Amino acid sequence: MMKNILRKVSIFVALLFALGLTEVYAATGSVRVSSSTSNAVVGNTFTVTVTVSSNEALGAWQYSLNYNSNLFSLVSSDVPPFWATQAQNATTKTVNYKYIFKAIAKGTGVFTISGSSMALWKDDGEPNSDFIPTITTATVKVMTQQELQASYSKNNNLKALEIEGYTFEPEFNKDTLEYNLDVPNDVEKVNIKATKEDGKARVVGDGEISLVEGPNKVNIIVTAENGSTKTYVLNINVKELDPINVTINGSNYTVVRKKDVLTAPTSFEEKTIIIEDKEVPAFYSSKADLTIVGLNDENGNVSLYIYKEKNNSYQEFKIIELGNLIVYPLGNHDDLNGYEKLVVEINEYKIDAYQKTNGSDYYLVKGINLETGKENFYQYDKLEKTLQRYDFESNKGNEDFYLIMLACAGGVILLCLIIILSLVSKNGKKVNKKELLEETIKVDKPKKNKKEQENVSEEKEEVKEVKKEKKKKKNKKEEKEKTILDDDF
């Protein structure tokens, strides 16, 4: 009896294996909807992604993506909103389909899935029986640009601020914007850590910062999601063992004594000079005979200055670098005949220059070519931002030529005027003679007409008398004939 039971169980298990264990295994799958934004602006587009996935190889699947057509308009998509297909191989477990929508009206809409089903892959290429996957949806709120901006966070505060290894004053407070710290002379870098209070804000200015001797001003700028900013200032002073202080035009500077923070200009070589019995890194141009050092201002800004050892003076180092020319401007030290002294901005520097014609786009700048060491005048074209050497001799020849041409042109014009005036004068005389003759004719003509009129009048009178006589004779004849007739009766 027991043997029969065991035999039946063995046959049942064998049948299960023959039918395939996948029929017993419970398959799982999902159709998920996600959006590239949860807040869309009217008129803008966004992407909705439908992800079909399963823990086993997919054989077939279908779904229908539903949305509010009053709020959203479908612009383009990988496949239609209703989609049904079969897998081409036994490796597909996840597929993504993208839909581009345009927000067309205010409101809140939900992207949902309906009519979804899946089937797993079978070895013969035909899918298994369908099963229903789990579903997720995506919600998108549509608003106007003004509403969106009004919803942005205004938080531009720091939650924490520290300089690794140091304690500054005063103690950090998000509403305190300026802090001070003194560090030893050998400190060249510090690491600043700034933690924003709002995760949507942005911070710039933190991290590893290089320092120079003397004052260093570091700005930590926090920008809120709505664009508003707040600046935290760290005044880090690197103590100098024996600073070299300089005053220029009422402003205080210290001479930079660390070479690493300086960059040599083109055509200058590194060297070391002595200022106040201290070694100072400098740069020197043998062709231009210029020595340059670095000066640090009260805000920690380093700039290059020309150092003149003879009178222990400093002058800001400005260069004009345009094309292949590198020129150090010398300023207006001469009076040029026919030119006016003024200041023109070239490469963000204010440079002394000369201008011949008010409003002209061309300027003359006196300077030293740092490549050749030669001093020349250079013509700067303000419109095309070009610089070229100016030769007074050749340009003088051109000017003389232009003056000669102008004089010739003036002579021709004057000659033409004389000829025109002469012709006008002659024509005037002829006109006067003609006018006199016409006046004479006009005076004589009426007299002749009057005489003729008198003759005509006399002729008319004679004709009248003749007619009158003829009429009298006719009348007499008629009376005579009448008398004869009367006598006959």
Secondary structure, DSSP 8 states (H G I E B T S, - for coil): -HHHHHHHHHHHHHHHHHH-GGGTS---EEEEEEES-SEEETT-EEEEEEEEEESS-EEEEEEEEE--TTTEEEEEESS-SEEEEE-SSTT--EEEEEEEEEE-SSEEEEEEEEEEEEEE--TTS-----B--EE--EEEEEE-HHHHHHHS-----EEEEEETTB--BS---TT--EEEEEE-TT--EEEEEEEESSTT-EEES-EEEE--SEEEEEEEEEE-TTS-EEEEEEEEEE--SS--EEEETTEEEEE---GGG----TT-EEEEEEETTEEEEEEEETTTTEEEEEEEETTS-EEEEEEETTTTEEEE---EEETTEEEEE----S--TT-EEEEEEETTEEEEEEESSTT-SEEEEEEEETTT--EEEEEEETTTTEEEE--HHHHHHHHHHHHHHHHHHHHHHHHHHHHHHHHHHHHHHHHHHHHHHHHHHHHHHHHHHHHHHHHHHHHHHHHHHHHHHHHHHHHHHHHHHHHHHHHH-
